[in-house]
């Protein structure tokens, strides 16, 4: 979207030497996070179907869209678990 070069790729065995085995696992095997809690507690709604289309639209039109965040009515400490 911005004309940058593709990210550099290095073999896992080189990364293990340079960064350690934990870093390699984090970058190659870690799962994505769910946005379900933000949707449920904060009323957050996605604006674009993917991060790629969001970048394209935001970069193509300058400023990103306004957020669809709505303040929850009441949030207690126990609801953050």
N, C-alpha and C positions, 0 to 999 in steps of 0.2 A: 504493500500500500504506500510505502514511503520511498521505495526504490533502493532499499538497503540490500547489502549482500546477504546471501543465506547464512545461517549460523554455522560456525565451524564444527566439524565432527571429529572427534578423536576416539580411538579404540578404547574399550572399557579397561583393558589391562594397563594402558598408559594413564588413564584417569585414576585407577587404583593406586598407582605409584605416586602420582602428583597430589591427589586429594584424599585418598584413603577409601577403604571399602564401603563405609557408611555413606559417603557422598555419592558413590556410584549407584548404590541401591536407591537413594533418594531421587536421583535424576533419571533412573531407568525403570524403576519398579513401583514408585509411589503412586497412589491413586489420587484422582482429583477430589475436590471437596464438593459437598452438596450445598445448594443454596436454599434448600427447603426451609431451614430455620429462619433465614432472613425473610422469606416469603410469608411464613406463618406469623412471626412475631412483629415484623416491621411493615408488613403490607407491601413489600418490595416486589416489583414486577420487572421481568426482563424486557429490554427495549429492542434487542436485536436477536435473531435466531442463533448467532454464533459470535465469538469474539472477532473472527475475521471480518464478518459483515459489519460489525460495530466499528472496527477500526476504519474500514473503507468509508463508511458513511460519515463518521466523525471527522476524519482527515479530509474528505472530499468537500465537506460543507463548512470547514473551520471549527467552530465550537461544537462540543458534543451536545446532544439533546439535554433538556432539563431532566432532572431525576424524577422518578415516579415514587419516591419515598414518601410515605405518609406516617406521621407520628402516631405510635400506638396509643390507645386510650389509657392504659395503665400497664406498667411492666414492673413486676416484683423481682427481687433477687432470686427467688426460686425458679422463675420462668426462664432464667438464663442458662439453665443446666441442660 
